[in-house]
């Protein structure tokens, strides 16, 4: 199989190799494919829960239970700050 990469993809692979984390372009591609497989498996495992959350959100929206853009952004910033505090231990 022959794969043609766009210049920005080649640059990304070169940067990953320059970081020292990977010895070859093959290693970078292998890692990317591992991550893709993992993400696809997670999505498959969580499919019903994700669908339920989407349905719940649509219901909330139809009932007028939603944040404005500003309130949504503030809520996400608050959640992000809490997550970062948790990560720092």
MARZA-409610 format. One record per residue: x, y, z of N, C-alpha, C, O, CB in turn; residue in one letter. Coordinates in pm, 1 decimal. Glycine has a CB too. Layout:
MARZA-409610
<atom <X; Y; Z>; <X; Y; Z>; <X; Y; Z>; <X; Y; Z>; <X; Y; Z>; 'a'>;
...
This chain:
MARZA-409610
<atom <84.0; -117.4; 0.0>; <0.0; 0.0; 0.0>; <88.5; 123.6; 0.0>; <184.7; 132.9; 76.2>; <-95.5; -0.2; 121.0>; 'x'>;
<atom <55.4; 215.9; -84.3>; <127.5; 342.7; -89.7>; <36.4; 452.4; -36.8>; <-79.8; 463.4; -76.0>; <175.3; 374.8; -234.8>; 'x'>;
<atom <91.4; 532.8; 52.4>; <14.8; 642.5; 111.3>; <85.9; 772.8; 78.9>; <207.1; 784.9; 96.6>; <-1.8; 624.4; 265.9>; 'x'>;
<atom <10.1; 868.9; 31.7>; <65.3; 1001.0; 3.1>; <26.5; 1095.1; 116.1>; <-91.5; 1110.5; 147.6>; <15.0; 1055.1; -134.2>; 'x'>;
<atom <125.8; 1157.3; 176.1>; <101.4; 1249.7; 287.0>; <105.9; 1393.6; 238.1>; <181.2; 1428.6; 147.1>; <204.4; 1228.4; 399.3>; 'x'>;
<atom <23.4; 1475.2; 300.9>; <28.7; 1618.8; 274.1>; <152.1; 1675.1; 344.4>; <199.9; 1616.3; 441.3>; <-102.6; 1691.3; 322.3>; 'x'>;
<atom <203.9; 1788.0; 296.9>; <324.3; 1845.2; 358.8>; <311.0; 1867.0; 509.3>; <406.8; 1844.1; 583.0>; <357.6; 1976.2; 292.8>; 'x'>;
<atom <195.1; 1910.6; 555.9>; <178.2; 1933.4; 699.9>; <181.6; 1802.0; 778.7>; <222.8; 1800.3; 894.7>; <45.9; 2006.9; 726.6>; 'x'>;
<atom <138.8; 1693.0; 716.5>; <147.3; 1562.9; 782.5>; <292.1; 1515.8; 790.0>; <335.8; 1462.1; 891.8>; <61.3; 1459.1; 708.5>; 'x'>;
<atom <365.5; 1536.3; 681.9>; <508.0; 1501.0; 682.9>; <582.3; 1582.4; 788.6>; <669.6; 1530.1; 857.9>; <571.1; 1524.2; 543.4>; 'x'>;
<atom <547.6; 1710.2; 800.6>; <610.6; 1796.5; 899.8>; <580.9; 1746.4; 1040.7>; <669.5; 1744.4; 1126.1>; <562.5; 1941.6; 883.4>; 'x'>;
<atom <457.1; 1706.2; 1064.9>; <418.7; 1654.4; 1195.7>; <498.7; 1528.8; 1230.0>; <547.2; 1514.9; 1342.3>; <268.3; 1624.1; 1199.3>; 'x'>;
<atom <512.5; 1438.7; 1135.1>; <588.9; 1315.8; 1157.1>; <734.6; 1348.9; 1186.0>; <795.2; 1291.5; 1276.4>; <578.5; 1222.3; 1034.9>; 'x'>;
<atom <790.6; 1441.5; 1109.1>; <930.2; 1481.7; 1131.3>; <947.4; 1541.7; 1270.8>; <1045.9; 1512.9; 1338.7>; <975.2; 1583.3; 1023.8>; 'x'>;
<atom <853.3; 1624.1; 1313.6>; <861.0; 1684.4; 1447.7>; <851.6; 1577.8; 1556.2>; <922.2; 1584.4; 1656.8>; <749.1; 1788.4; 1466.7>; 'x'>;
<atom <763.5; 1479.0; 1535.4>; <750.3; 1370.6; 1633.4>; <881.9; 1293.5; 1644.8>; <922.6; 1255.7; 1754.6>; <634.7; 1274.7; 1594.0>; 'x'>;
<atom <947.6; 1270.5; 1532.3>; <1076.5; 1200.0; 1533.8>; <1184.6; 1285.7; 1598.7>; <1268.1; 1234.2; 1673.0>; <1118.6; 1161.4; 1390.7>; 'x'>;
<atom <1183.5; 1415.6; 1571.3>; <1284.2; 1505.2; 1628.4>; <1271.2; 1514.9; 1780.0>; <1368.5; 1544.4; 1849.3>; <1272.4; 1644.0; 1566.4>; 'x'>;
<atom <1150.1; 1490.0; 1831.5>; <1130.1; 1495.7; 1976.9>; <1206.4; 1384.8; 2047.7>; <1231.2; 1392.2; 2168.0>; <981.3; 1486.0; 2010.9>; 'x'>;
<atom <1243.8; 1281.0; 1971.2>; <1314.5; 1168.0; 2029.3>; <1222.0; 1056.8; 2076.3>; <1268.7; 951.1; 2118.5>; <1397.9; 1214.5; 2143.5>; 'x'>;
<atom <1092.3; 1079.4; 2069.6>; <996.6; 978.5; 2115.0>; <982.1; 864.6; 2015.5>; <939.8; 754.9; 2051.8>; <861.4; 1042.2; 2139.6>; 'x'>;
<atom <1017.0; 890.4; 1890.5>; <1001.6; 790.6; 1784.2>; <1129.7; 782.8; 1704.1>; <1195.9; 883.7; 1679.9>; <881.7; 824.7; 1691.9>; 'x'>;
<atom <1164.2; 660.7; 1662.9>; <1286.0; 639.5; 1586.7>; <1263.5; 645.2; 1435.7>; <1357.9; 665.4; 1359.4>; <1346.3; 507.3; 1623.8>; 'x'>;
<atom <1138.9; 627.4; 1392.9>; <1111.6; 625.2; 1249.5>; <970.4; 674.8; 1222.3>; <886.4; 683.0; 1311.9>; <1130.7; 483.3; 1192.4>; 'x'>;
<atom <947.0; 707.7; 1095.2>; <812.7; 748.4; 1053.9>; <714.5; 634.3; 1076.1>; <598.8; 657.2; 1111.3>; <811.9; 792.2; 905.8>; 'x'>;
<atom <760.6; 511.7; 1055.6>; <674.1; 396.0; 1079.1>; <624.1; 391.3; 1223.7>; <507.9; 359.3; 1248.5>; <748.9; 266.8; 1045.6>; 'x'>;
<atom <711.5; 423.0; 1318.0>; <670.8; 423.2; 1458.9>; <564.9; 529.1; 1485.0>; <470.4; 505.3; 1560.2>; <791.9; 446.9; 1549.8>; 'x'>;
<atom <579.9; 645.7; 1423.5>; <481.4; 753.5; 1441.0>; <346.7; 709.1; 1385.9>; <243.8; 726.2; 1451.3>; <528.3; 884.2; 1370.6>; 'x'>;
<atom <347.0; 652.7; 1267.1>; <222.7; 607.6; 1204.5>; <161.0; 494.0; 1285.8>; <39.4; 490.3; 1304.7>; <248.3; 561.9; 1058.9>; 'x'>;
<atom <244.1; 401.1; 1334.2>; <193.1; 290.0; 1415.2>; <124.5; 343.3; 1540.9>; <16.8; 296.3; 1577.5>; <307.6; 193.1; 1453.6>; 'x'>;
<atom <186.1; 440.2; 1606.3>; <126.5; 499.2; 1727.7>; <-4.6; 568.4; 1694.6>; <-101.6; 555.9; 1769.2>; <224.0; 599.6; 1793.6>; 'x'>;
<atom <-8.7; 640.5; 1584.7>; <-131.6; 708.7; 1544.6>; <-243.2; 608.0; 1519.0>; <-358.1; 631.0; 1556.9>; <-107.4; 794.2; 1419.2>; 'x'>;
<atom <-209.3; 496.7; 1454.8>; <-309.7; 394.3; 1427.5>; <-356.2; 326.1; 1556.5>; <-473.8; 292.5; 1569.7>; <-253.8; 290.1; 1330.1>; 'x'>;
<atom <-265.1; 305.7; 1650.8>; <-302.9; 249.6; 1781.0>; <-402.7; 341.2; 1850.7>; <-501.7; 294.7; 1907.2>; <-178.2; 228.7; 1870.0>; 'x'>;
<atom <-376.0; 471.7; 1846.3>; <-465.7; 567.5; 1909.8>; <-601.6; 569.3; 1840.6>; <-704.9; 579.1; 1906.9>; <-404.0; 707.4; 1908.3>; 'x'>;
<atom <-602.0; 560.0; 1708.8>; <-726.4; 555.9; 1632.9>; <-807.3; 432.0; 1669.2>; <-928.3; 440.4; 1690.5>; <-697.7; 558.3; 1482.2>; 'x'>;
<atom <-740.5; 317.3; 1676.3>; <-809.8; 193.2; 1715.5>; <-868.2; 205.9; 1855.2>; <-981.4; 164.6; 1880.2>; <-713.7; 72.8; 1709.4>; 'x'>;
<atom <-791.2; 262.4; 1944.9>; <-836.0; 279.3; 2083.2>; <-957.3; 372.1; 2089.7>; <-1054.7; 343.5; 2159.3>; <-721.7; 334.8; 2170.6>; 'x'>;
<atom <-950.5; 482.0; 2017.3>; <-1061.7; 577.2; 2015.0>; <-1186.4; 513.0; 1954.3>; <-1296.6; 529.9; 2006.6>; <-1022.9; 703.9; 1935.8>; 'x'>;
<atom <-1169.9; 440.4; 1845.6>; <-1283.4; 373.0; 1782.2>; <-1345.0; 269.6; 1876.5>; <-1467.4; 257.7; 1883.5>; <-1239.2; 305.4; 1651.1>; 'x'>;
<atom <-1261.8; 195.3; 1948.8>; <-1312.0; 95.3; 2043.6>; <-1389.2; 163.4; 2155.7>; <-1495.3; 115.7; 2196.0>; <-1195.8; 11.5; 2101.7>; 'x'>;
<atom <-1336.3; 275.0; 2206.5>; <-1404.6; 348.8; 2312.4>; <-1540.2; 398.8; 2263.7>; <-1640.9; 385.4; 2333.2>; <-1318.3; 466.9; 2360.5>; 'x'>;
<atom <-1541.9; 456.7; 2143.1>; <-1668.4; 506.1; 2088.9>; <-1769.7; 394.0; 2073.0>; <-1888.2; 413.0; 2100.4>; <-1645.5; 574.5; 1955.0>; 'x'>;
<atom <-1724.6; 279.0; 2029.5>; <-1814.5; 164.7; 2013.9>; <-1867.9; 119.5; 2149.9>; <-1986.8; 90.9; 2164.2>; <-1742.0; 48.1; 1943.3>; 'x'>;
<atom <-1779.3; 113.1; 2249.6>; <-1819.9; 72.4; 2384.2>; <-1917.8; 171.6; 2447.5>; <-2006.5; 131.9; 2523.2>; <-1697.3; 57.3; 2473.1>; 'x'>;
<atom <-1901.8; 299.2; 2416.7>; <-1982.1; 404.4; 2479.0>; <-2098.0; 451.5; 2391.4>; <-2166.0; 548.3; 2425.3>; <-1894.3; 521.8; 2512.8>; 'x'>;
<atom <-2120.6; 383.9; 2279.6>; <-2218.8; 428.8; 2181.0>; <-2356.8; 452.8; 2241.3>; <-2417.3; 557.1; 2216.6>; <-2229.6; 327.6; 2070.0>; 'x'>;
<atom <-2406.8; 359.3; 2318.9>; <-2541.8; 375.7; 2373.5>; <-2547.2; 489.2; 2475.5>; <-2645.5; 563.1; 2480.2>; <-2589.2; 245.1; 2438.1>; 'x'>;
<atom <-2443.3; 503.9; 2556.4>; <-2441.3; 613.3; 2654.0>; <-2432.2; 749.2; 2584.2>; <-2497.7; 845.1; 2625.1>; <-2323.2; 595.9; 2751.3>; 'x'>;
<atom <-2351.9; 756.6; 2480.2>; <-2340.0; 881.4; 2404.4>; <-2473.9; 916.3; 2340.5>; <-2517.5; 1031.4; 2345.5>; <-2229.8; 869.8; 2295.9>; 'x'>;
<atom <-2539.3; 816.5; 2280.3>; <-2669.9; 840.7; 2217.2>; <-2771.9; 886.9; 2320.6>; <-2851.6; 976.3; 2292.3>; <-2720.4; 713.2; 2146.4>; 'x'>;
<atom <-2770.8; 827.8; 2439.5>; <-2864.0; 867.3; 2545.1>; <-2839.4; 1011.8; 2587.8>; <-2934.1; 1087.1; 2610.4>; <-2851.2; 773.2; 2666.1>; 'x'>;
<atom <-2713.4; 1050.1; 2598.9>; <-2681.2; 1187.8; 2638.5>; <-2724.3; 1286.6; 2530.7>; <-2772.1; 1395.7; 2561.7>; <-2530.4; 1202.4; 2666.2>; 'x'>;
<atom <-2707.6; 1249.1; 2405.9>; <-2750.5; 1337.1; 2296.3>; <-2901.9; 1353.4; 2299.8>; <-2952.6; 1464.7; 2285.7>; <-2705.2; 1280.7; 2158.6>; 'x'>;
<atom <-2974.4; 1243.5; 2318.6>; <-3120.6; 1250.2; 2326.4>; <-3164.9; 1336.5; 2443.9>; <-3257.6; 1416.5; 2431.3>; <-3180.3; 1109.1; 2339.2>; 'x'>;
<atom <-3097.8; 1320.0; 2558.9>; <-3130.5; 1401.2; 2676.5>; <-3107.3; 1549.6; 2646.7>; <-3187.4; 1634.7; 2685.2>; <-3045.8; 1356.9; 2798.5>; 'x'>;
<atom <-2998.3; 1578.8; 2578.5>; <-2967.3; 1718.1; 2544.2>; <-3071.8; 1776.8; 2449.7>; <-3113.3; 1891.5; 2466.2>; <-2828.3; 1727.5; 2480.5>; 'x'>;
<atom <-3114.5; 1697.5; 2350.0>; <-3219.3; 1745.9; 2259.5>; <-3347.1; 1775.2; 2336.7>; <-3413.3; 1876.0; 2311.8>; <-3246.9; 1642.9; 2148.3>; 'x'>;
<atom <-3381.6; 1688.6; 2429.1>; <-3501.1; 1710.5; 2511.1>; <-3489.9; 1837.4; 2592.9>; <-3584.9; 1915.2; 2601.4>; <-3524.8; 1592.2; 2603.1>; 'x'>;
<atom <-3373.6; 1858.4; 2653.2>; <-3351.8; 1980.0; 2731.2>; <-3362.8; 2103.5; 2643.1>; <-3421.4; 2204.1; 2683.2>; <-3214.9; 1976.1; 2799.7>; 'x'>;
<atom <-3307.1; 2095.9; 2524.8>; <-3312.7; 2209.9; 2433.5>; <-3457.4; 2239.9; 2394.2>; <-3499.2; 2355.6; 2392.1>; <-3227.5; 2182.8; 2307.7>; 'x'>;
<atom <-3533.6; 2134.2; 2363.1>; <-3674.1; 2153.7; 2325.8>; <-3755.8; 2215.6; 2438.6>; <-3851.5; 2288.7; 2413.2>; <-3735.9; 2021.3; 2285.0>; 'x'>;
<atom <-3718.4; 2186.4; 2563.3>; <-3788.2; 2243.3; 2679.5>; <-3733.7; 2380.9; 2716.1>; <-3781.5; 2443.3; 2810.8>; <-3776.4; 2149.4; 2799.8>; 'x'>;
<atom <-3634.9; 2428.3; 2642.3>; <-3576.1; 2559.6; 2671.7>; <-3474.9; 2556.4; 2784.5>; <-3441.0; 2660.6; 2840.6>; <-3684.3; 2657.2; 2706.1>; 'x'>;
<atom <-3426.9; 2439.6; 2817.6>; <-3329.6; 2423.1; 2926.2>; <-3188.3; 2419.8; 2869.4>; <-3128.0; 2313.0; 2858.5>; <-3358.3; 2293.7; 3006.9>; 'x'>;
<atom <-3136.5; 2534.1; 2834.0>; <-3000.9; 2538.5; 2778.3>; <-2932.9; 2667.6; 2819.3>; <-2997.8; 2765.3; 2856.6>; <-3003.7; 2525.6; 2624.3>; 'x'>;
<atom <-2800.6; 2665.8; 2811.6>; <-2719.4; 2782.6; 2844.5>; <-2709.5; 2875.0; 2724.5>; <-2716.2; 2830.4; 2610.0>; <-2579.0; 2740.3; 2891.1>; 'x'>;
<atom <-2693.7; 3003.4; 2751.1>; <-2657.6; 3095.5; 2643.4>; <-2512.3; 3065.9; 2606.7>; <-2443.5; 2992.4; 2677.5>; <-2677.4; 3247.3; 2686.3>; 'x'>;
<atom <-2466.9; 3122.6; 2497.6>; <-2327.6; 3100.6; 2456.3>; <-2231.2; 3145.5; 2566.3>; <-2132.8; 3077.4; 2595.0>; <-2297.3; 3176.3; 2324.6>; 'x'>;
<atom <-2260.0; 3259.8; 2627.1>; <-2172.9; 3313.0; 2731.9>; <-2173.5; 3222.7; 2855.5>; <-2068.7; 3194.4; 2913.4>; <-2216.6; 3455.3; 2770.3>; 'x'>;
<atom <-2293.4; 3177.7; 2895.0>; <-2303.5; 3090.5; 3011.9>; <-2236.6; 2956.4; 2985.0>; <-2173.2; 2899.6; 3073.9>; <-2450.3; 3069.6; 3051.1>; 'x'>;
<atom <-2250.5; 2906.4; 2864.7>; <-2187.9; 2779.8; 2827.7>; <-2036.1; 2791.5; 2834.5>; <-1968.7; 2702.6; 2886.4>; <-2231.9; 2736.9; 2686.7>; 'x'>;
<atom <-1982.7; 2901.5; 2781.9>; <-1837.9; 2922.0; 2785.7>; <-1788.7; 2932.0; 2929.8>; <-1685.8; 2874.2; 2964.6>; <-1799.3; 3048.8; 2707.3>; 'x'>;
<atom <-1861.8; 3004.8; 3013.0>; <-1823.0; 3018.3; 3154.0>; <-1826.8; 2883.3; 3223.8>; <-1738.1; 2852.3; 3303.2>; <-1915.2; 3117.8; 3226.5>; 'x'>;
<atom <-1928.9; 2802.3; 3195.1>; <-1939.6; 2669.2; 3254.5>; <-1822.8; 2581.1; 3212.9>; <-1765.6; 2510.1; 3295.6>; <-2071.6; 2603.4; 3214.7>; 'x'>;
<atom <-1787.2; 2585.4; 3084.5>; <-1674.8; 2504.4; 3036.6>; <-1543.4; 2549.7; 3099.8>; <-1459.3; 2466.5; 3134.1>; <-1664.8; 2512.1; 2883.6>; 'x'>;
<atom <-1525.4; 2679.6; 3115.4>; <-1403.5; 2730.1; 3180.6>; <-1397.1; 2682.9; 3325.2>; <-1290.4; 2646.1; 3374.4>; <-1398.2; 2884.6; 3174.9>; 'x'>;
<atom <-1511.1; 2683.9; 3393.0>; <-1517.4; 2637.8; 3531.7>; <-1483.1; 2489.1; 3539.6>; <-1405.9; 2447.3; 3626.0>; <-1657.6; 2663.9; 3591.4>; 'x'>;
<atom <-1540.2; 2410.0; 3449.9>; <-1511.7; 2266.1; 3448.6>; <-1364.9; 2238.7; 3415.6>; <-1303.2; 2149.4; 3473.7>; <-1602.4; 2194.9; 3347.0>; 'x'>;
<atom <-1309.7; 2315.9; 3322.2>; <-1170.1; 2298.2; 3284.2>; <-1078.5; 2329.4; 3402.6>; <-983.3; 2256.0; 3429.2>; <-1135.2; 2387.9; 3163.8>; 'x'>;
<atom <-1107.6; 2438.0; 3472.8>; <-1026.0; 2475.7; 3587.7>; <-1031.5; 2367.0; 3694.7>; <-929.0; 2333.9; 3754.3>; <-1072.9; 2610.5; 3645.6>; 'x'>;
<atom <-1149.0; 2311.6; 3719.5>; <-1163.5; 2204.2; 3818.3>; <-1085.3; 2081.2; 3774.9>; <-1019.2; 2016.9; 3856.4>; <-1312.0; 2168.4; 3838.6>; 'x'>;
<atom <-1093.0; 2048.8; 3646.8>; <-1019.9; 1932.5; 3594.6>; <-869.1; 1952.7; 3610.4>; <-797.8; 1861.3; 3651.6>; <-1055.4; 1908.1; 3445.5>; 'x'>;
<atom <-820.9; 2073.1; 3577.4>; <-677.9; 2101.6; 3588.9>; <-632.5; 2092.1; 3734.8>; <-524.9; 2039.2; 3762.6>; <-646.2; 2241.5; 3532.1>; 'x'>;
<atom <-713.9; 2142.8; 3827.9>; <-678.6; 2131.8; 3970.4>; <-669.5; 1984.9; 4010.2>; <-578.8; 1945.6; 4083.5>; <-783.0; 2205.7; 4059.5>; 'x'>;
<atom <-762.7; 1904.4; 3962.4>; <-764.1; 1761.7; 3993.5>; <-640.2; 1692.1; 3937.9>; <-584.0; 1604.5; 4003.6>; <-890.8; 1696.2; 3937.6>; 'x'>;
<atom <-597.4; 1729.9; 3818.6>; <-481.0; 1667.8; 3754.8>; <-352.2; 1700.3; 3829.9>; <-259.9; 1619.0; 3835.3>; <-469.4; 1713.8; 3609.3>; 'x'>;
<atom <-347.3; 1818.3; 3886.8>; <-227.6; 1860.9; 3959.2>; <-214.3; 1792.8; 4094.1>; <-107.9; 1791.2; 4156.0>; <-229.0; 2010.4; 3978.1>; 'x'>;
<atom <-326.4; 1736.5; 4137.4>; <-323.5; 1658.7; 4259.6>; <-352.7; 1737.1; 4378.8>; <-353.5; 1683.1; 4489.4>; <-196.2; 1595.0; 4276.4>; 'x'>;
